[in-house]
Amino acid sequence: MATLKLENIFKSFGETEVLKDINLSIDDKGFVVFVGPSGCGKTTLLRIICGLEEATSGKVFIDEEDVSNAQPVDRGISMVFQSYALYPHLSVFENIAFPLRVAKINEAELKERVDRAAEILQLTDRLDFKPGQLSGGQRQRVAIGRSIVRNPRVFLFDEPLSNLDAALRGDMRVELAKLHQNLKTTMVYVTHDQIEAMTMADKIVVLNDGVVQQFGAPMELYHHPTTKFVAGFIGHPKMNFLKTTNTVVDSSELKVNIGAETISLPVEIGETKSGDIIELGIRPEDLRLSSDNQGLSMNVEVVEHIGATVIIYGPAAGNDDFCAVLPGDTLIHPGETISLLINSSRCHAFNSQGIALRRKQVAEVN
């Protein structure tokens, strides 16, 4: 169990700067997920934490101890990689026990630690198997078990589920969440999948181009994104963005036009002035079908029936990739033109720099 602090972390490869002034404080027993598009610097940051990569400048603290120059083995950290990296000729027991044998742990304690890890990961009946006899999910659990037996202060996971199929990824997300609850250990997890981030994390770090865009609880990022990038990255299907016209600031209220419709946005005015460029953000699940052809016109191109919901795609108000999530019993077919009502109390607004305008407190009750 440990706190983790990153202070003014910069990292460059030659003239290319991949991490830019990263400052984070991760609480003891927290489950923090680094998420962002490929190339944003999340894996590099993870490697700096574990000591496999050296920061150009900045410091890493574990339990207030500066470990910036410590060797990986001395940091009290265990890392689970995307590749299982199991020894095919060794049994599950010996794969899990390998780091303990390297550390020359006595046989009695070694067996106790391996048995405990196997019990936590539901591998007790597979200890005599070889990796080739296991499913993908079981192999990943063996790799995690090899980390558990070391009793690390911090667990690091580098996209550990990316090699699994969709069903196994769902199962393993649940297992990892249970593992965190059982071990009560600080965990840092890297993924490009925002669904993994939303479902497992206590806190999410959204990275883009080597910069922390936002750090907070999953639903905080969902309801109160601070930038257009975070708003579009968190949530599935992703947020719709619409260009607005005729921005008017009237009596501390911001009004914009979407086509022929005028919408009052539930945001703080701040320094916004009439005529400023404002972009509207609306999540697909905050739209509903109009019964009288009033509202936003949308040409339906694709219809996905998910069961409880139906997801429709097509152009609307100048956005060719507009999306709406409607109840599963809604009857809509490709080629139709429909009208959608926008829940203005759920809308987000972004200025020309992509910075979110602060939402009014009253909007939180809706």
C-alpha positions in Angstrom: 0.0 0.0 0.0 1.5 3.3 -1.0 0.9 6.9 -2.2 2.4 7.8 -5.6 3.4 11.3 -6.6 4.7 12.6 -9.9 6.3 16.0 -9.8 7.1 18.1 -12.9 7.8 15.1 -15.2 9.2 15.9 -18.6 10.3 13.3 -21.1 12.0 13.9 -24.5 13.3 11.5 -27.1 15.8 13.6 -29.0 14.0 16.7 -30.0 10.5 15.2 -29.5 8.9 16.0 -26.2 6.5 13.3 -25.3 5.6 14.3 -21.7 5.2 17.9 -20.7 5.1 18.9 -17.0 3.1 16.0 -15.5 2.0 16.6 -11.9 -0.2 13.9 -10.2 -0.9 12.7 -6.7 -2.4 9.2 -6.4 -3.9 8.2 -3.1 -3.1 5.1 -1.2 -5.3 2.1 -2.3 -6.5 4.1 -5.3 -7.2 2.6 -8.7 -6.1 5.2 -11.3 -6.3 4.7 -15.0 -4.2 6.6 -17.6 -6.3 6.8 -20.8 -5.7 8.5 -24.1 -5.1 7.9 -27.8 -2.1 6.0 -29.1 1.0 8.1 -28.8 -0.2 10.4 -26.0 2.5 9.3 -23.6 0.6 7.1 -21.2 2.9 4.0 -21.5 6.0 6.1 -21.3 4.7 7.7 -18.1 4.1 4.2 -16.6 7.6 3.1 -17.5 9.0 6.2 -15.8 7.0 5.2 -12.6 8.5 1.7 -12.6 12.0 2.8 -13.5 12.2 1.2 -17.0 12.5 4.7 -18.5 14.3 7.7 -17.1 12.5 11.1 -17.0 14.3 13.9 -18.7 13.5 15.9 -15.6 11.1 15.7 -12.6 10.7 13.3 -9.7 8.8 10.2 -8.7 7.8 9.7 -5.1 6.4 6.5 -3.5 5.2 7.0 0.1 7.0 10.4 0.1 10.3 8.7 -0.8 12.1 10.0 -3.9 12.6 6.9 -6.0 13.5 8.8 -9.2 17.0 7.3 -9.3 16.1 3.9 -7.7 16.4 0.7 -9.7 13.1 -0.9 -10.7 13.6 -3.8 -8.2 14.0 -1.3 -5.3 10.8 0.6 -5.9 8.4 -1.9 -4.5 6.5 -2.0 -7.8 5.2 -4.9 -9.9 4.2 -4.5 -13.5 1.8 -6.6 -15.7 2.5 -6.2 -19.4 0.3 -6.5 -22.5 2.1 -9.7 -23.3 1.6 -12.5 -20.8 5.3 -13.3 -20.9 4.8 -16.8 -19.4 7.3 -19.6 -19.5 5.7 -22.3 -21.7 7.7 -25.2 -20.2 6.8 -24.3 -16.5 3.6 -25.1 -14.7 1.2 -22.4 -13.5 2.6 -22.8 -10.0 6.2 -22.3 -11.2 5.3 -19.4 -13.4 3.7 -17.6 -10.4 6.6 -18.7 -8.1 9.4 -17.5 -10.4 10.1 -14.1 -8.9 10.1 -15.7 -5.4 12.6 -18.3 -6.5 14.8 -15.5 -7.9 14.6 -13.8 -4.5 15.5 -17.1 -2.8 12.4 -17.2 -0.6 12.2 -20.3 1.5 9.9 -23.1 0.2 7.2 -22.9 2.9 6.7 -19.1 2.4 6.9 -19.5 -1.4 4.1 -22.1 -1.4 2.0 -20.1 1.0 2.2 -17.0 -1.3 1.6 -18.9 -4.5 -1.4 -20.7 -3.0 -2.9 -17.4 -1.7 -2.5 -15.7 -5.2 -4.0 -18.7 -6.9 -7.0 -18.7 -4.6 -7.5 -14.9 -5.1 -7.4 -15.4 -8.9 -9.4 -18.7 -9.0 -6.4 -20.7 -10.3 -6.1 -23.3 -7.5 -7.3 -26.1 -9.8 -4.9 -25.0 -12.6 -1.6 -24.9 -10.7 -0.3 -28.1 -12.4 -1.3 -27.0 -15.9 1.1 -25.5 -18.5 0.3 -22.1 -20.1 -0.6 -23.8 -23.4 -3.5 -25.6 -21.6 -5.1 -22.3 -20.4 -7.5 -19.8 -22.0 -6.3 -16.3 -22.7 -8.1 -15.0 -19.5 -6.5 -17.6 -17.4 -3.0 -16.8 -18.8 -3.5 -13.2 -17.9 -4.5 -14.2 -14.4 -1.3 -16.2 -14.1 0.7 -13.1 -15.1 -1.2 -11.1 -12.5 -0.5 -13.8 -9.9 3.2 -13.5 -10.6 2.9 -9.9 -9.6 0.7 -10.5 -6.5 3.2 -12.9 -4.9 5.8 -10.1 -4.7 3.6 -8.1 -2.3 4.3 -4.8 -4.2 3.5 -1.4 -2.9 2.1 -0.4 -6.3 0.7 -2.5 -9.1 1.2 -1.2 -12.7 -0.8 -2.6 -15.6 0.1 -1.8 -19.2 -3.0 -2.6 -21.4 -3.3 -6.1 -19.9 -6.6 -6.9 -21.6 -5.9 -5.8 -25.2 -5.0 -9.3 -26.4 -8.4 -10.7 -25.2 -11.6 -11.0 -27.1 -14.6 -8.7 -26.1 -16.3 -11.2 -23.8 -13.1 -12.0 -21.9 -12.2 -8.3 -21.6 -15.6 -7.7 -19.9 -15.0 -10.6 -17.5 -11.5 -9.6 -16.7 -12.6 -6.0 -16.0 -14.8 -7.4 -13.3 -12.0 -9.6 -11.9 -9.5 -6.8 -11.8 -12.0 -4.6 -9.9 -12.6 -7.4 -7.4 -8.8 -8.0 -7.1 -8.4 -4.3 -6.2 -11.1 -4.6 -3.5 -9.5 -7.7 -2.1 -5.8 -6.6 -2.1 -6.5 -2.9 -1.2 -3.3 -2.0 -3.0 -2.5 1.1 -5.1 -3.0 0.3 -8.8 -2.2 2.3 -11.9 -3.6 1.0 -15.2 -2.9 2.1 -18.8 -5.4 1.7 -21.6 -6.7 3.4 -24.7 -10.2 2.0 -24.0 -12.3 4.6 -22.2 -14.9 2.0 -21.3 -12.2 0.2 -19.3 -11.3 3.4 -17.6 -14.9 4.4 -16.8 -15.8 0.9 -15.4 -12.7 0.3 -13.2 -11.2 3.5 -12.1 -11.5 5.5 -8.9 -9.8 8.3 -10.8 -9.0 8.8 -14.5 -6.1 10.7 -16.0 -6.9 11.8 -19.5 -3.7 12.4 -21.5 -3.3 13.9 -24.9 -0.1 14.9 -26.7 1.9 14.4 -23.5 -0.3 16.8 -21.4 -2.8 15.9 -18.6 -6.1 17.2 -20.0 -8.1 16.3 -16.8 -7.7 14.2 -13.7 -10.8 13.2 -11.7 -13.5 10.7 -10.9 -15.1 9.0 -13.9 -18.5 10.6 -13.6 -16.9 14.0 -12.9 -15.1 13.7 -16.3 -18.4 12.6 -17.9 -20.6 15.3 -16.5 -18.0 18.1 -16.2 -15.3 17.8 -18.9 -13.0 20.8 -18.9 -12.0 20.6 -22.5 -13.6 19.5 -25.8 -11.0 16.7 -26.1 -12.1 15.2 -22.7 -15.8 15.6 -23.6 -15.3 13.7 -26.9 -13.0 11.0 -25.5 -15.1 10.1 -22.4 -18.4 8.5 -23.0 -19.7 5.9 -25.6 -21.0 6.7 -28.1 -18.9 9.9 -28.1 -20.4 13.4 -27.6 -21.8 15.2 -30.6 -20.4 18.6 -31.4 -22.4 21.2 -33.3 -21.4 24.6 -34.7 -23.6 27.4 -33.4 -24.5 30.8 -34.8 -25.7 34.1 -33.4 -24.2 33.8 -29.9 -26.1 36.2 -27.6 -25.3 37.0 -24.0 -28.5 38.3 -22.5 -29.0 39.0 -18.8 -26.3 36.5 -17.8 -27.8 33.9 -20.1 -26.0 32.4 -23.1 -28.2 31.7 -26.1 -27.1 30.2 -29.4 -28.8 29.1 -32.6 -28.7 25.5 -34.0 -30.4 25.9 -37.4 -33.7 27.7 -36.8 -33.8 26.7 -33.1 -32.6 28.9 -30.3 -31.1 27.2 -27.2 -30.3 28.6 -23.8 -27.2 27.0 -22.4 -26.8 26.2 -18.7 -23.3 27.6 -18.4 -21.6 30.5 -16.6 -21.1 33.4 -18.9 -17.6 34.3 -17.6 -15.9 36.4 -20.2 -18.1 35.2 -23.1 -19.5 38.1 -25.2 -22.2 38.2 -27.8 -20.8 37.1 -31.2 -18.2 34.8 -29.7 -17.7 31.4 -31.4 -19.4 28.7 -29.3 -19.5 25.0 -30.1 -22.4 23.0 -28.6 -21.7 19.5 -27.1 -24.6 17.1 -26.6 -24.3 13.4 -25.6 -26.2 10.9 -27.8 -28.2 9.7 -24.8 -29.5 13.2 -24.0 -31.5 13.3 -27.3 -35.1 12.1 -27.7 -37.4 11.6 -30.7 -39.8 14.4 -31.5 -43.4 13.4 -32.0 -44.4 16.6 -34.0 -41.4 17.0 -36.3 -40.0 19.9 -34.2 -36.4 20.1 -33.3 -33.1 19.0 -34.9 -33.5 17.3 -38.3 -31.4 14.2 -38.9 -31.0 12.0 -41.9 -30.7 8.4 -40.7 -27.9 6.4 -42.4 -27.1 3.5 -39.9 -29.3 1.9 -37.3 -27.7 -0.3 -34.6 -30.1 -2.4 -32.4 -28.3 -3.1 -29.1 -31.3 -4.5 -27.2 -32.3 -2.0 -24.5 -31.3 0.9 -26.8 -31.0 1.7 -30.5 -28.1 3.8 -31.8 -28.6 5.8 -35.0 -26.0 7.6 -37.1 -26.3 10.2 -39.8 -25.8 13.9 -40.7 -27.5 16.6 -38.7 -26.9 20.4 -38.5 -23.6 20.2 -40.4 -22.2 17.3 -38.4 -21.9 14.2 -40.7 -21.2 11.9 -37.8 -24.1 12.8 -35.6 -25.3 10.1 -33.3 -28.4 9.5 -31.1 -29.2 6.8 -28.5 -32.9 6.1 -28.2 -35.1 3.4 -26.4 -34.7 -0.1 -27.9 -38.4 -0.2 -29.0 -38.0 2.9 -31.3 -38.8 2.0 -34.9 -36.4 3.8 -37.2 -35.0 2.6 -40.5 -32.0 3.8 -42.6 -33.1 6.5 -45.1 -35.6 8.1 -42.8 -35.5 11.8 -41.8 -36.3 12.3 -38.1 -36.5 15.2 -35.7 -34.7 15.1 -32.4 -35.3 17.2 -29.3 -32.2 18.5 -27.5 -32.2 18.5 -23.7 -30.7 22.0 -23.2 -30.1 21.4 -19.5 -27.6 18.6 -20.5 -25.7 20.6 -23.1 -22.1 21.6 -22.9 -20.5 24.6 -24.4 -16.9 25.1 -25.6 -15.2 28.3 -26.7 -13.0 28.7 -29.8 -9.9 27.3 -27.9 -11.9 24.1 -27.0 -12.2 25.1 -23.3 -15.5 24.2 -21.6 -17.6 26.9 -20.2 -18.4 26.1 -16.6 -21.8 24.6 -16.1 -24.2 26.2 -13.7 -24.8 24.4 -10.4 -28.6 24.2 -11.1 -27.9 21.9 -14.1 -26.6 19.1 -11.7 -30.1 18.3 -10.4 -31.4 17.4 -13.9 
